[in-house]
């Protein structure tokens, strides 16, 4: 379900958590949904992939309040995706990075930076 306040949505994205060596190995080609609202960034797998991603502890299910996002870095292109690295802090205060692979990366970065300023 997409929130009413949705500013950006991409249903066929990919993501990779940089939490540890295990999560860096994960491949999530076209099974992630990225939703940006005025309050938060939602990173979640599609229903079919959700159980496996949670079972393997791949750190790819996040609801990140925009106030916890510390930085946005464009990393270039990979295949037909633009890579965007998100730096954020968890509720527990841990620093994390996650790379999003988006087809509409330029629009995502533009909208996110507008919300962060």
N, C-alpha and C positions, 0 to 999 in steps of 0.2 A: 504494500500500500504506500503510495507516494503522498507525503504531507502536502497540505494545501499551500503552504508557504514555500514550495519548491522553487529554487532559483536555477538549478541545474540538475539534470538527471541523465545518466548514461547506464543502460541496462546490460551492455555487452562489453564491459571493461575487464581488466585484469588487475591484480594487485600482488605485492610481495612485501611481507613484513621483514624488517631488518633487526628484529628483536634478538635473534641468535642464529647460529649456523644452521640449525634445523629449519627454521622458518625461511631462511634465504634460499633454500633449495626448492621451495614449493612453486609449482606452476599452476596458475589459475586462469588460463587462457579463456576469455569470453564467458566466464561464469560468475562475475562479480557485478554488483550494482553500486553505483556511486550517486549519492543524493546530497545536494547542498541546499540548506535552507538558510534563512537569516539568523538562525540560532546555532546550527550544528552541521557537521559533516558526518554523513552516515555511510559507512563502508560495510557491505554485507554480501554474502554469497547468495546465489539463487537457491531455491528450496532443495533441489536435488543435490547440490554440492554442499549444502550447509552441514549436514550430518558428518560427512567425511572431513570437512575442514575443521570442525569442532573436535572430532575424534582424534585427528592428527595434531591438534594444538598448534595450528598454523598462524594464530594471532591475526586473523583477517575479519573479525567481527568487531566493529567500533562505532560508537556514537560519540563524536568528539565535539564538545562545545567550542565554538569559534574562539572564545577567550583563551582556550588551552593550546591553540595553534601558535607555534613559535616561529615558523618559517615555511616558505614555499619555494622550492628550487626546481627550475626546469632543467631536465637532464638530456634533452635531445630526443631523437626518434629511434624507435626499434620496430622494424617491420612497418605496419600501418598505424602504430600507436605512438603517441607522444608520452614521454615518461616525466612524471611530476613527483618529486619527493616532498612529503609532508613531515615536518618536525612538530611534535606535540608532546604535552605532558599528560600522563594518565591521572586519574582521580587520586591514585596513591602517591603521585608526585614523581613517578619514574619518567625519564626522558625516552621517547620512542621516535622511530622513523619508519615510514611506510612509503613504498613506491606505488603510484597508481599509473596504469597503462591505459590511456584514454584516446579515443579517436578524435574527440573534440577538445583536446588538451588546452588549446589557446583560449577558448571561451571559458573553460573551467577556471584557469588561472586568473583571467580577467575578472570574473565574477567573484572569486574567492578573495582576491586582493582588494576589490572594492568593499567587500564586507569587513575585511580586517582593518581597513583604514578609518 
